[in-house]
């Protein structure tokens, strides 16, 4: 019965690492696509 909690602990650690990588990847990597136009950015310019 000792191996089941160890497996659960490893599974939770891997899940936590995945969450951290998902959170910090956009901060470290600056390749987020910018909107191509004002319409895509949600900016409405009225003359």
Buried (B, 14 or more C-beta within 10 A) or exposed (E): EEEEEEEEEEEEEEEEEEEEEEEEEEEEEEEEEEEEEEEEEEEEEEE
